[in-house]
Amino acid sequence: MKRLVWFRHDLRLEDNETVFAATKLAQGSVSFVFVYDSRWDEITTEGQPRLGSFRKTFLAQSLLDLQSSLRARGHD
């Protein structure tokens, strides 16, 4: 059985119960996904971006780190 892990807000592997369960219980492969919500690029009614530049940079760095950690464990 193939498992899917959808990363939403918690991008950690070490103490992520969903990742642990999926990788331990999977009889087949596990797919990992993160969906970037295009609404984060919108400007609010106050004229501010929903997701500021520092947060976008942090998110990008966190996703690269997550990808590196998954690859180190034989996943992508």
C-alpha positions in Angstrom: 0.0 0.0 0.0 1.3 3.4 -1.0 1.2 6.1 1.7 1.0 9.9 1.2 2.4 12.4 3.8 1.1 15.9 3.2 3.3 18.5 4.9 1.3 21.6 5.8 2.7 23.5 8.8 5.0 21.1 10.5 8.0 20.5 8.3 10.0 18.6 10.9 10.9 14.9 10.5 12.5 14.0 13.8 9.4 14.1 16.0 6.7 14.0 13.3 4.3 11.2 14.2 2.7 11.2 10.8 6.1 10.7 9.1 7.0 8.0 11.6 3.8 6.1 11.1 3.9 6.3 7.3 7.5 5.1 7.0 7.1 2.3 9.6 3.7 1.0 8.4 4.1 1.4 4.7 4.2 -1.9 2.8 5.1 0.0 -0.3 6.5 3.4 -0.9 5.8 6.7 0.8 5.2 9.9 -1.2 5.8 13.3 0.5 4.1 16.5 -0.7 4.0 20.2 0.2 1.5 22.5 -1.6 2.4 26.1 -2.0 -0.8 28.1 -1.7 -0.8 30.8 -4.4 -3.0 33.0 -2.1 0.1 33.6 -0.1 1.3 35.8 -2.9 -1.8 38.0 -2.7 -1.8 41.5 -1.1 -4.2 42.0 1.8 -6.8 44.8 2.0 -4.3 46.6 4.2 -1.8 46.6 1.3 0.5 44.0 2.9 1.6 40.7 1.4 0.0 37.7 3.0 3.4 36.1 3.3 6.3 38.5 3.8 9.7 38.2 2.2 11.4 36.9 5.4 8.7 34.3 5.9 9.0 33.2 2.2 12.8 32.9 2.6 12.4 30.9 5.8 9.8 28.6 4.1 12.1 28.0 1.1 15.1 27.2 3.4 12.9 24.9 5.5 11.7 23.0 2.4 15.2 22.6 1.2 16.2 21.3 4.6 13.2 18.9 4.6 14.1 17.6 1.1 17.7 17.1 2.2 16.6 15.2 5.3 14.2 13.0 3.3 16.8 12.2 0.7 19.2 11.2 3.5 16.6 8.7 4.5 16.1 7.4 1.0 13.0 9.4 0.2 12.3 12.5 -1.9 
